[in-house]
């Protein structure tokens, strides 16, 4: 059925990109939800648009610009959290607006016809290229390895910072590392669901998974499976009814989230 709809080569790109993105969302998204840093992650996500606009203006691949801005946003937020945690909401709001404003200005300054930015804002699975799969695969592998290697430190960081401090679990290091991976995950999701919807795919599957699991490992695993299901089912739904794929994926995920609200965690 998938081959009939998308074609063999295209279906493989779709499935692999959805698989890599879902694993990243399952792991990184679980950390975001459990650490309660969804808004901070949103600030990093919207900083990415500045890099996309700069890429269009300067004539290089917008994804690379997005990657640089994602790293910059992650570093700024992690540093500000350590220096002035009481005013983090304001800092996030500034970065959120700054990224969108810079992206808009850069695109406005680009000579000639304005580029199509819809893909970067809302995603389009048809925009996923074979070349995109290589960095996605590498980032997914690195995420899995680091999570496995630091799982006990990660648990301390997420659930008991006092204990993490007492045992030397390097909270500062984890702040920077996690925000960097949030930024990287958003860049990976750009072509799948776009900047606007990336945080939804990072948070909805882990929030649903948390209602059915009792430890962080199983939450990450179930969230990855749910992310893959939402991605594939959403793309099929989008194709059948001629809808934007990114929006269809989030619509389906949101529907499942609402349906599971009565279930206790």
PENORQUI-V809124 format. One record per pair of residues at least 12 apart in sequence whose ideal C-beta (glycine too) atoms are under 8 Angstrom apart, sorted by the first residue. I is the first residue (numbers start at 1). J is the second residue. If there is no record, write none. Layout:
<<I/J> <I/J>>
This chain:
<<2/14> <2/15> <2/236> <5/236> <5/239> <6/239> <10/126> <13/128> <13/129> <13/130> <13/133> <14/125> <14/128> <14/232> <14/235> <15/232> <16/133> <16/136> <16/137> <17/125> <17/128> <17/132> <17/133> <17/136> <17/191> <17/192> <18/192> <18/228> <18/231> <18/232> <18/235> <19/228> <20/133> <20/136> <20/137> <20/139> <20/140> <20/188> <21/136> <21/188> <21/189> <21/192> <21/201> <21/227> <21/231> <22/205> <22/224> <22/225> <22/226> <22/227> <22/228> <22/231> <23/140> <23/143> <23/144> <23/224> <23/227> <24/136> <24/139> <24/140> <24/143> <24/184> <24/185> <24/188> <24/189> <25/185> <25/189> <25/201> <25/202> <25/205> <25/206> <25/223> <25/224> <25/227> <26/205> <26/206> <26/209> <26/220> <26/221> <26/222> <26/223> <26/224> <26/225> <26/226> <26/227> <27/143> <27/144> <27/147> <27/220> <27/223> <27/224> <28/143> <28/178> <28/181> <28/182> <28/185> <28/202> <29/185> <29/201> <29/202> <29/203> <29/205> <29/206> <29/223> <29/227> <30/206> <30/209> <30/210> <30/216> <30/219> <30/220> <30/223> <31/154> <31/158> <31/178> <31/181> <32/178> <32/182> <32/202> <32/203> <32/206> <33/203> <33/206> <33/207> <33/210> <34/158> <34/159> <34/206> <34/210> <34/216> <34/219> <35/157> <35/158> <35/178> <37/178> <37/182> <38/199> <38/203> <39/89> <39/92> <40/77> <40/81> <40/88> <40/92> <40/179> <40/182> <41/179> <41/182> <41/186> <41/199> <41/202> <41/203> <42/92> <42/96> <42/199> <43/73> <43/77> <43/91> <43/92> <43/93> <43/95> <43/96> <43/99> <44/70> <44/73> <44/74> <44/77> <44/95> <44/179> <44/182> <44/183> <44/186> <45/182> <45/183> <45/186> <45/195> <45/198> <45/199> <46/95> <46/96> <46/97> <46/99> <46/100> <46/195> <47/69> <47/70> <47/72> <47/73> <47/95> <47/96> <47/98> <47/99> <47/183> <48/66> <48/69> <48/70> <48/73> <48/99> <48/183> <48/186> <48/187> <48/190> <48/195> <49/66> <49/69> <49/99> <49/100> <49/102> <49/103> <49/104> <49/120> <49/121> <49/195> <50/65> <50/69> <50/98> <50/99> <50/100> <50/101> <50/102> <50/103> <50/106> <51/64> <51/65> <51/66> <51/67> <51/68> <51/69> <51/70> <51/103> <52/65> <52/66> <52/69> <52/103> <52/117> <52/120> <52/190> <52/195> <53/65> <53/102> <53/103> <53/104> <53/105> <53/106> <53/107> <54/69> <54/102> <54/103> <54/106> <56/106> <56/107> <56/110> <56/115> <56/117> <57/106> <57/107> <57/109> <57/110> <62/120> <63/132> <63/187> <63/190> <66/120> <66/186> <66/187> <66/190> <67/183> <67/184> <67/187> <69/99> <70/183> <70/184> <70/186> <70/187> <71/180> <71/183> <71/184> <73/95> <73/99> <73/179> <73/183> <74/176> <74/179> <74/180> <74/182> <74/183> <75/176> <75/179> <75/180> <76/91> <76/95> <77/91> <77/92> <77/95> <77/179> <78/175> <78/176> <78/179> <81/175> <82/172> <82/175> <103/117> <118/194> <119/190> <119/191> <119/194> <120/190> <120/194> <120/195> <121/194> <121/195> <121/196> <122/193> <122/194> <122/196> <122/197> <122/244> <122/246> <122/247> <123/189> <123/190> <123/191> <123/192> <123/193> <123/194> <123/197> <123/244> <123/245> <123/246> <123/247> <123/249> <124/191> <124/194> <124/244> <124/245> <124/246> <125/191> <125/192> <125/235> <125/238> <125/245> <125/246> <126/245> <127/191> <128/191> <128/192> <129/191> <132/191> <135/188> <136/188> <139/184> <139/185> <139/188> <143/181> <146/177> <147/220> <151/216> <151/217> <153/169> <153/170> <153/174> <154/174> <154/216> <155/216> <156/169> <157/169> <157/171> <157/174> <158/216> <182/202> <185/198> <185/202> <186/198> <186/199> <186/202> <189/201> <189/202> <192/231> <192/245> <192/246> <192/249> <193/245> <193/246> <193/249> <193/250> <194/246> <197/246> <197/247> <197/249> <197/250> <200/250> <200/253> <200/254> <201/227> <201/230> <201/231> <201/249> <201/250> <201/253> <204/230> <204/250> <204/253> <204/254> <204/256> <204/257> <205/222> <205/223> <205/224> <205/226> <205/227> <205/230> <205/253> <206/219> <206/220> <206/223> <207/257> <208/223> <208/226> <208/253> <208/256> <208/257> <208/260> <209/222> <209/223> <209/226> <210/265> <211/260> <211/263> <211/264> <211/265> <212/263> <226/253> <226/256> <230/249> <230/252> <230/253> <230/256> <231/249> <233/252> <234/248> <234/249> <234/250> <234/251> <234/252> <234/253> <235/248> <235/249> <237/252>>
